[in-house]
Amino acid sequence: MAKKIIGRKEKISLPKLGLKLVWAKIDTGAFTSSLHVENIREEIEEGEKVLRFEVLMAGHKDFTGKTLSFRSYRQKQVKNSFGQTETRFLIVTKIRIAGETFPAEFTLSDRSSMKNSILLGRKILQGRFLVDVNGANLSKVYRKKK
């Protein structure tokens, strides 16, 4: 399969999270992808751990305020943008980018001090995409084909 060209920022969809065509920063320096969440908590429901959170910030134009629940999740050690190791929750959800839909891992973190609420790392990009750092929203040409 030929690799598709995407830009430094792209509009993506995370259908199971209720997000359609939201901006994500492409970061080839990061291995793992990250998603800003708020009010993250583990709760026990019917004897089983459930992870609950709201995606994006209250001021974000795509913020729904809806609490999402995941029964399948884990914790992972990652290095943050400052080089410090921290433990984050990790979920797997479907991503749609450049006309392709596939499962992707996202760590959940507080990105409120960052410019971009969603960051896509190399693990999602490898084998699928080439990044043109001069462009943004280059994947729109692939969305129109479907």
MARZA-592165 format. One line per field, with one value per atom (N, C-alpha, C, O): y, z, x; residue number from 1; atom name. Coordinates in Angstrom, 2 decimals, padded with zeros to 5 digits. Layout:
# MARZA-592165
py = c(Y|...)
pz = c(Z|...)
px = c(X|...)
num = c(NUM|...)
atomo = c(CA|...)
# end
This chain:
# MARZA-592165
py = c(-001.18|000.00|001.25|001.34|002.19|003.44|004.29|004.35|004.96|005.82|007.13|007.69|007.59|008.85|009.99|009.82|011.15|012.32|013.13|013.49|013.40|014.23|015.41|015.39|016.41|017.60|017.59|016.60|018.69|018.80|018.86|018.56|019.25|019.22|018.64|018.94|017.80|017.15|017.09|017.09|017.06|016.84|015.34|014.65|014.84|013.41|013.22|014.16|011.99|011.63|010.47|009.56|010.52|009.43|009.08|009.53|008.27|008.05|007.53|007.96|006.62|006.06|007.08|006.88|008.18|009.24|010.41|011.41|010.29|011.35|012.55|013.64|012.37|013.48|013.31|012.26|014.34|014.29|015.48|016.64|015.18|016.19|017.26|018.45|016.81|017.71|017.77|016.82|018.87|019.06|018.21|018.08|017.63|016.89|017.31|017.53|017.43|017.75|016.45|015.48|016.43|015.28|015.49|016.51|014.54|014.68|013.44|012.43|013.52|012.38|012.15|011.13|013.07|012.90|012.10|011.60|011.96|011.21|009.82|009.67|008.80|007.45|007.22|006.71|007.58|007.33|008.53|009.67|008.30|009.38|009.73|008.89|010.96|011.45|012.25|012.92|012.16|012.82|013.53|012.96|014.79|015.54|015.07|015.03|014.72|014.36|015.09|015.51|015.22|015.82|014.91|014.05|015.12|014.35|012.84|012.08|012.43|011.01|010.30|010.78|009.14|008.39|006.93|006.58|006.10|004.68|004.46|004.95|003.72|003.40|001.90|001.24|001.39|-000.02|-000.08|000.57|-000.87|-001.05|-002.54|-003.19|-003.08|-004.52|-005.36|-006.37|-004.92|-005.67|-005.54|-006.24|-004.65|-004.50|-003.03|-002.12|-002.82|-001.47|-000.87|-001.52|000.40|001.14|002.49|003.15|002.89|004.18|005.17|004.91|006.31|007.33|008.67|008.99|009.44|010.73|011.53|010.99|012.82|013.68|014.02|014.30|014.00|014.26|015.74|016.34|016.31|017.71|018.61|018.13|019.91|020.87|021.54|021.63|022.01|022.65|023.81|024.05|024.52|025.65|025.26|026.10|024.00|023.53|023.47|023.03|023.91|023.97|022.60|022.53|021.51|020.17|019.44|018.24|020.15|019.55|019.24|020.10|018.00|017.61|017.58|017.67|017.44|017.32|015.92|015.63|015.04|013.67|012.85|012.90|012.11|011.22|009.91|009.26|009.54|008.30|007.24|007.55|005.98|004.86|003.82|003.48|003.31|002.23|001.13|001.39|-000.08|-001.24|-001.85|-002.46|-001.66|-002.20|-001.05|-000.18|-001.05|-000.03|-000.56|-001.60|000.16|-000.23|001.02|002.12|000.83|001.94|001.72|000.58|002.82|002.75|003.84|004.95|003.52|004.51|005.23|004.57|006.56|007.34|008.51|008.96|009.00|010.22|011.38|011.37|012.37|013.53|014.47|014.17|015.58|016.51|017.15|017.76|017.01|017.56|016.49|016.75|015.27|014.18|013.43|012.58|013.74|013.07|011.87|011.93|010.78|009.58|009.73|010.15|009.39|009.41|008.23|007.68|007.86|006.76|007.36|008.25|006.85|007.33|006.15|005.03|006.43|005.45|005.41|006.42|004.22|004.02|003.32|002.32|003.85|003.21|002.91|003.50|002.00|001.73|002.09|001.65|002.91|003.33|003.48|003.55|003.54|003.71|005.16|006.09|005.33|006.65|006.65|005.64|007.78|007.95|009.15|010.27|008.88|009.92|009.58|008.43|010.58|010.43|009.30|008.57|009.16|008.15|006.73|005.80|006.56|005.23|005.18|006.17|004.04|003.82|002.60|001.55|002.73|001.63|001.86|002.99|000.78|000.96|001.65|001.40|002.51|003.25|003.39|003.50|003.39|003.59|005.07|005.78|005.52|006.89|006.85|006.18|007.58|007.78|008.99|009.89|009.00|010.06|010.96|010.49|012.25|013.16|014.55|014.85|015.37|016.77|017.56|017.81|017.95|018.73|020.19|020.90|020.61|021.94|023.06|024.15|022.81|023.84|023.77|024.60|022.80|022.62|023.28|023.46|023.63|024.27|023.29|023.68|022.01|021.00|019.95|019.40|019.68|018.71|017.27|016.37|017.05|015.69|015.68|016.54|014.70|014.53|013.13|012.15|013.02|011.71|011.41|012.17|010.30|009.91|008.88|008.48|008.47|007.57|006.23|005.67|005.71|004.39|004.36|003.36|005.42|005.52|005.76|005.26|006.53|006.97|005.91|005.84|005.09|004.14|003.25|002.65|003.17|002.28|002.78|002.15|003.90|004.40|005.77|006.02|006.65|008.04|008.61|008.17|009.60|010.45|011.83|012.26|012.53|013.84|014.95|014.98|015.85|017.05|018.19|018.67|018.61|019.62|021.00|021.89|021.19|022.48|022.63|023.73|021.53|021.58|021.27|020.77|021.57|021.24|020.84|021.38|019.91|019.41|018.86|019.02|018.21|017.62|016.38|015.97|015.78|014.56|014.81|013.86|016.07|016.36|015.80|015.47|015.68|015.12|013.65|013.17|012.95|011.52|011.39|010.42|012.33|012.28|012.45|011.82|013.27|013.54|012.36|012.27|011.45|010.32|009.31|008.55|009.28|008.26|008.72|007.99)
pz = c(000.00|000.00|000.00|000.78|-000.86|-000.93|000.30|000.76|000.82|001.98|001.54|000.50|002.35|002.07|002.72|003.76|002.09|002.62|003.48|003.05|004.70|005.62|006.06|005.87|006.65|007.08|008.56|009.26|009.03|010.43|011.39|012.58|010.88|011.62|010.69|009.50|011.24|010.42|011.17|012.40|010.41|010.99|011.02|010.01|012.21|012.41|013.05|013.57|013.00|013.70|014.64|014.30|015.82|016.80|017.08|018.07|016.20|016.25|017.58|018.02|018.23|019.50|020.63|021.68|020.41|021.41|021.05|021.77|019.93|019.51|018.89|018.86|018.40|017.81|016.30|015.80|015.58|014.11|013.57|013.85|012.79|012.13|013.10|012.94|014.11|015.06|014.74|014.20|015.08|014.78|015.68|016.88|015.08|015.82|015.31|014.11|016.20|015.84|015.52|016.27|014.42|014.05|014.66|014.40|015.46|016.16|015.93|016.61|014.95|014.64|015.71|015.69|016.64|017.75|018.90|019.77|018.91|019.96|019.44|018.29|020.26|019.85|020.04|019.15|021.20|021.58|021.27|021.34|020.93|020.71|022.04|022.94|022.15|023.41|023.16|022.14|024.12|024.03|025.35|026.43|025.25|026.46|027.00|026.28|028.29|028.96|030.31|030.86|030.81|032.12|032.97|032.46|034.28|035.26|035.08|035.12|034.89|034.70|036.05|037.05|036.05|037.31|037.03|036.03|037.94|037.91|038.90|040.03|038.49|039.37|039.29|038.31|040.31|040.30|039.93|040.55|038.91|038.47|038.27|037.47|038.98|038.92|039.15|038.48|040.12|040.49|039.52|039.66|038.54|037.52|037.46|037.59|037.24|037.11|035.77|034.73|035.85|034.66|034.70|035.74|033.56|033.44|032.85|031.81|033.52|033.05|032.90|033.68|031.88|031.64|030.63|029.95|030.55|029.49|028.58|029.03|027.28|026.31|025.92|025.76|025.76|025.44|026.63|027.67|026.47|027.55|027.37|026.26|028.46|028.42|027.43|026.84|027.23|026.29|024.84|023.95|024.59|023.22|022.44|022.98|021.18|020.39|020.18|019.93|020.28|020.09|021.41|021.41|022.53|023.84|023.96|023.71|024.34|024.47|025.93|026.21|026.85|028.26|028.62|029.79|027.64|027.85|028.54|028.15|029.56|030.23|029.45|029.19|029.09|028.35|029.32|030.32|029.03|029.89|029.06|027.95|029.62|029.00|030.02|031.11|029.67|030.52|030.18|031.02|028.92|028.46|028.38|027.52|029.27|029.32|030.14|030.80|030.11|030.93|031.27|030.81|032.07|032.39|031.71|031.50|031.36|030.64|031.13|031.43|031.22|031.55|030.27|029.27|030.27|029.09|029.55|030.69|028.64|028.91|028.37|027.21|029.21|028.77|027.96|027.73|027.52|026.66|027.37|026.72|028.69|029.46|029.79|030.50|029.27|029.48|030.80|031.14|031.53|032.80|032.56|031.76|033.28|033.16|034.02|035.18|033.45|034.20|033.78|032.70|034.66|034.36|033.86|034.49|032.71|032.13|031.81|031.60|031.78|031.29|029.77|029.12|029.20|027.75|027.29|027.88|026.24|025.65|024.17|023.56|023.63|022.19|021.64|022.15|020.59|019.95|018.46|018.02|017.69|016.24|015.92|016.52|014.95|014.43|012.93|012.24|012.45|011.00|010.58|011.05|009.67|009.15|007.70|007.37|006.85|005.43|004.76|003.94|005.11|004.47|004.98|004.44|006.02|006.59|008.02|008.75|008.39|009.76|010.31|009.66|011.51|012.14|013.64|014.10|014.43|015.88|016.21|015.57|017.22|017.62|019.14|019.80|019.68|021.11|021.41|020.70|022.48|022.97|024.47|025.21|024.92|026.35|026.70|025.88|027.90|028.35|029.30|030.26|029.01|029.84|029.89|029.19|030.75|030.86|029.88|030.14|028.77|027.76|027.77|026.77|028.87|028.93|028.73|028.28|029.05|028.85|027.45|027.09|026.67|025.31|024.31|024.59|023.16|022.11|021.48|021.07|021.40|020.73|021.72|022.49|021.69|022.60|022.20|023.04|020.92|020.42|019.71|018.88|020.05|019.44|018.84|019.53|017.59|016.94|016.82|016.20|017.42|017.42|016.34|015.56|016.33|015.29|015.21|014.13|016.34|016.33|015.39|014.71|015.34|014.44|013.00|012.06|012.84|011.52|010.74|009.51|011.46|010.82|009.80|010.08|008.63|007.59|006.85|005.88|007.29|006.67|006.01|004.93|006.67|006.25|006.15|006.84|005.27|005.19|005.62|005.28|006.37|006.90|006.13|006.07|005.56|004.90|005.90|006.12|006.51|007.58|007.06|007.86|005.76|005.18|005.05|004.83|005.18|004.96|006.20|007.20|006.11|007.16|006.48|005.43|007.07|006.55|005.12|004.30|004.84|003.52|003.31|002.18|004.39|004.29|003.73|003.42|003.60|003.08|001.67|001.30|000.89|-000.46|-000.41|-001.31|000.63|000.78|001.30|000.96|002.12|002.64|001.52|001.54|000.55|-000.54|-001.48|-002.16|-001.52|-002.42|-002.00|-002.84|-000.72|-000.22|-000.33|000.05)
px = c(000.84|000.00|000.89|001.84|000.58|001.33|001.02|-000.12|002.04|001.84|001.19|001.53|000.27|-000.41|000.36|001.00|000.30|001.00|000.03|-001.07|000.47|-000.30|000.57|001.79|-000.05|000.66|001.01|000.78|001.57|001.99|000.80|000.94|-000.37|-001.63|-002.67|-002.69|-003.54|-004.57|-005.89|-005.92|-006.96|-008.27|-008.51|-008.41|-008.84|-009.08|-010.44|-011.04|-010.92|-012.14|-011.85|-011.10|-012.45|-012.40|-013.86|-014.44|-014.46|-015.92|-016.44|-017.51|-015.72|-016.22|-016.16|-016.77|-015.41|-015.33|-016.23|-016.29|-016.93|-017.84|-017.14|-017.71|-015.93|-015.19|-015.09|-014.67|-015.50|-015.48|-014.71|-015.04|-013.68|-012.85|-012.35|-012.62|-011.61|-010.97|-009.48|-008.91|-008.85|-007.43|-006.55|-006.80|-005.51|-004.50|-003.13|-002.95|-002.19|-000.81|-000.09|-000.20|000.64|001.44|002.82|003.46|003.29|004.57|005.42|005.26|006.32|007.17|008.23|008.92|008.37|009.31|008.71|009.44|007.40|006.71|006.38|005.98|006.55|006.20|004.70|004.03|004.20|002.81|001.94|002.40|000.71|-000.26|-000.91|-000.99|-001.37|-001.91|-003.18|-003.34|-004.08|-005.38|-005.66|-005.50|-006.08|-006.42|-007.76|-008.76|-007.78|-009.02|-009.09|-008.07|-010.29|-010.50|-011.37|-012.08|-011.28|-012.07|-011.88|-012.84|-010.64|-010.35|-010.40|-009.86|-011.05|-011.17|-011.47|-012.08|-011.01|-011.36|-012.48|-012.43|-013.48|-014.60|-014.87|-014.50|-015.52|-015.92|-017.39|-018.24|-017.68|-019.06|-019.29|-018.61|-020.24|-020.55|-019.30|-019.08|-018.48|-017.28|-016.12|-015.12|-016.24|-015.20|-014.74|-015.55|-013.43|-012.91|-013.34|-013.29|-013.76|-014.17|-013.45|-013.40|-012.90|-012.24|-013.24|-013.86|-013.40|-014.34|-013.61|-012.71|-014.01|-013.39|-014.22|-015.09|-013.92|-014.48|-013.32|-012.21|-013.58|-012.53|-012.54|-013.60|-011.37|-011.12|-011.47|-011.92|-011.25|-011.48|-012.83|-013.36|-013.38|-014.70|-014.75|-015.81|-013.67|-013.65|-013.43|-013.57|-013.09|-012.82|-014.13|-015.15|-014.12|-015.36|-016.00|-017.20|-015.22|-015.76|-016.03|-016.34|-015.92|-016.19|-017.68|-018.52|-017.99|-019.40|-019.86|-021.05|-018.91|-019.27|-019.72|-020.00|-019.79|-020.24|-019.15|-017.98|-019.54|-018.59|-018.50|-019.52|-017.29|-017.05|-016.56|-015.91|-016.86|-016.46|-015.72|-016.12|-014.63|-013.86|-013.63|-013.13|-013.98|-013.71|-012.36|-011.70|-011.96|-010.68|-009.68|-009.80|-008.71|-007.68|-006.52|-006.64|-005.41|-004.27|-003.47|-003.79|-002.44|-001.56|-000.22|000.21|000.44|001.70|002.64|002.20|003.91|004.94|005.33|005.66|005.28|005.68|006.54|006.45|007.37|008.13|007.32|006.90|007.09|006.32|007.21|008.38|006.66|007.39|008.59|009.44|008.64|009.77|010.80|011.76|010.60|011.55|011.36|012.17|010.29|010.03|009.11|008.19|009.38|008.55|007.31|007.39|006.17|004.92|004.06|004.22|003.14|002.22|000.91|000.34|000.46|-000.80|-001.70|-001.24|-002.99|-003.94|-003.83|-003.54|-004.05|-003.99|-005.25|-005.67|-005.86|-007.04|-006.76|-005.87|-007.52|-007.48|-008.84|-009.87|-008.84|-010.08|-009.84|-008.70|-010.90|-010.78|-010.43|-010.97|-009.52|-009.18|-009.48|-009.29|-009.93|-010.13|-009.30|-009.49|-008.36|-007.47|-007.14|-006.85|-007.18|-006.83|-007.60|-007.05|-008.87|-009.72|-009.51|-010.09|-008.68|-008.43|-008.97|-008.90|-009.50|-009.97|-009.25|-009.21|-008.69|-007.96|-007.89|-008.06|-007.63|-007.50|-006.18|-005.15|-006.22|-005.03|-004.99|-006.02|-003.78|-003.58|-003.40|-002.70|-004.06|-003.91|-003.66|-004.38|-002.64|-002.51|-003.38|-003.56|-003.91|-004.80|-004.02|-003.42|-004.02|-003.22|-003.84|-004.80|-003.26|-003.66|-002.80|-001.62|-003.37|-002.66|-003.18|-003.05|-003.77|-004.38|-003.36|-003.72|-002.10|-001.07|-000.47|000.37|-000.89|-000.38|-001.33|-002.51|-000.80|-001.61|-002.59|-003.68|-002.20|-003.02|-003.52|-002.74|-004.81|-005.41|-005.13|-005.19|-004.81|-004.55|-003.21|-002.92|-002.40|-001.08|-001.00|-001.31|-000.59|-000.42|001.07|001.81|001.48|002.88|003.21|002.35|004.46|004.98|004.26|004.13|003.80|003.17|001.96|001.74|001.19|000.04|000.50|-000.11|001.57|002.01|002.79|002.69|003.57|004.48|003.79|002.76|004.39|003.90|002.67|002.24|002.09|000.87|001.03|000.49|001.79|001.81|003.22|004.14|003.38|004.56|004.11|003.00|004.96|004.58|005.29|006.52|004.51|005.03|004.86|003.75|005.96|005.89|005.51|005.21|005.53|005.14|003.63|003.13|002.89|001.45|000.64|001.15|-000.63|-001.60|-002.91|-003.26|-003.61|-004.88|-004.74|-005.65|-003.61|-003.39|-004.25|-004.49|-004.72|-005.52|-006.92|-007.64|-007.31|-008.66|-008.85|-009.97|-007.78|-007.92|-008.32|-009.01|-007.91|-008.27|-009.70|-010.39|-010.15|-011.52|-012.53|-013.58|-012.23|-013.16|-013.34|-014.35|-012.35|-012.43|-013.47|-013.96|-013.84|-014.78|-016.19|-017.11)
num = c(1|1|1|1|2|2|2|2|3|3|3|3|4|4|4|4|5|5|5|5|6|6|6|6|7|7|7|7|8|8|8|8|9|9|9|9|10|10|10|10|11|11|11|11|12|12|12|12|13|13|13|13|14|14|14|14|15|15|15|15|16|16|16|16|17|17|17|17|18|18|18|18|19|19|19|19|20|20|20|20|21|21|21|21|22|22|22|22|23|23|23|23|24|24|24|24|25|25|25|25|26|26|26|26|27|27|27|27|28|28|28|28|29|29|29|29|30|30|30|30|31|31|31|31|32|32|32|32|33|33|33|33|34|34|34|34|35|35|35|35|36|36|36|36|37|37|37|37|38|38|38|38|39|39|39|39|40|40|40|40|41|41|41|41|42|42|42|42|43|43|43|43|44|44|44|44|45|45|45|45|46|46|46|46|47|47|47|47|48|48|48|48|49|49|49|49|50|50|50|50|51|51|51|51|52|52|52|52|53|53|53|53|54|54|54|54|55|55|55|55|56|56|56|56|57|57|57|57|58|58|58|58|59|59|59|59|60|60|60|60|61|61|61|61|62|62|62|62|63|63|63|63|64|64|64|64|65|65|65|65|66|66|66|66|67|67|67|67|68|68|68|68|69|69|69|69|70|70|70|70|71|71|71|71|72|72|72|72|73|73|73|73|74|74|74|74|75|75|75|75|76|76|76|76|77|77|77|77|78|78|78|78|79|79|79|79|80|80|80|80|81|81|81|81|82|82|82|82|83|83|83|83|84|84|84|84|85|85|85|85|86|86|86|86|87|87|87|87|88|88|88|88|89|89|89|89|90|90|90|90|91|91|91|91|92|92|92|92|93|93|93|93|94|94|94|94|95|95|95|95|96|96|96|96|97|97|97|97|98|98|98|98|99|99|99|99|100|100|100|100|101|101|101|101|102|102|102|102|103|103|103|103|104|104|104|104|105|105|105|105|106|106|106|106|107|107|107|107|108|108|108|108|109|109|109|109|110|110|110|110|111|111|111|111|112|112|112|112|113|113|113|113|114|114|114|114|115|115|115|115|116|116|116|116|117|117|117|117|118|118|118|118|119|119|119|119|120|120|120|120|121|121|121|121|122|122|122|122|123|123|123|123|124|124|124|124|125|125|125|125|126|126|126|126|127|127|127|127|128|128|128|128|129|129|129|129|130|130|130|130|131|131|131|131|132|132|132|132|133|133|133|133|134|134|134|134|135|135|135|135|136|136|136|136|137|137|137|137|138|138|138|138|139|139|139|139|140|140|140|140|141|141|141|141|142|142|142|142|143|143|143|143|144|144|144|144|145|145|145|145|146|146|146|146)
atomo = c(N|CA|C|O|N|CA|C|O|N|CA|C|O|N|CA|C|O|N|CA|C|O|N|CA|C|O|N|CA|C|O|N|CA|C|O|N|CA|C|O|N|CA|C|O|N|CA|C|O|N|CA|C|O|N|CA|C|O|N|CA|C|O|N|CA|C|O|N|CA|C|O|N|CA|C|O|N|CA|C|O|N|CA|C|O|N|CA|C|O|N|CA|C|O|N|CA|C|O|N|CA|C|O|N|CA|C|O|N|CA|C|O|N|CA|C|O|N|CA|C|O|N|CA|C|O|N|CA|C|O|N|CA|C|O|N|CA|C|O|N|CA|C|O|N|CA|C|O|N|CA|C|O|N|CA|C|O|N|CA|C|O|N|CA|C|O|N|CA|C|O|N|CA|C|O|N|CA|C|O|N|CA|C|O|N|CA|C|O|N|CA|C|O|N|CA|C|O|N|CA|C|O|N|CA|C|O|N|CA|C|O|N|CA|C|O|N|CA|C|O|N|CA|C|O|N|CA|C|O|N|CA|C|O|N|CA|C|O|N|CA|C|O|N|CA|C|O|N|CA|C|O|N|CA|C|O|N|CA|C|O|N|CA|C|O|N|CA|C|O|N|CA|C|O|N|CA|C|O|N|CA|C|O|N|CA|C|O|N|CA|C|O|N|CA|C|O|N|CA|C|O|N|CA|C|O|N|CA|C|O|N|CA|C|O|N|CA|C|O|N|CA|C|O|N|CA|C|O|N|CA|C|O|N|CA|C|O|N|CA|C|O|N|CA|C|O|N|CA|C|O|N|CA|C|O|N|CA|C|O|N|CA|C|O|N|CA|C|O|N|CA|C|O|N|CA|C|O|N|CA|C|O|N|CA|C|O|N|CA|C|O|N|CA|C|O|N|CA|C|O|N|CA|C|O|N|CA|C|O|N|CA|C|O|N|CA|C|O|N|CA|C|O|N|CA|C|O|N|CA|C|O|N|CA|C|O|N|CA|C|O|N|CA|C|O|N|CA|C|O|N|CA|C|O|N|CA|C|O|N|CA|C|O|N|CA|C|O|N|CA|C|O|N|CA|C|O|N|CA|C|O|N|CA|C|O|N|CA|C|O|N|CA|C|O|N|CA|C|O|N|CA|C|O|N|CA|C|O|N|CA|C|O|N|CA|C|O|N|CA|C|O|N|CA|C|O|N|CA|C|O|N|CA|C|O|N|CA|C|O|N|CA|C|O|N|CA|C|O|N|CA|C|O|N|CA|C|O|N|CA|C|O|N|CA|C|O|N|CA|C|O|N|CA|C|O|N|CA|C|O|N|CA|C|O|N|CA|C|O|N|CA|C|O|N|CA|C|O|N|CA|C|O|N|CA|C|O|N|CA|C|O|N|CA|C|O|N|CA|C|O|N|CA|C|O|N|CA|C|O|N|CA|C|O|N|CA|C|O|N|CA|C|O|N|CA|C|O|N|CA|C|O|N|CA|C|O)
# end
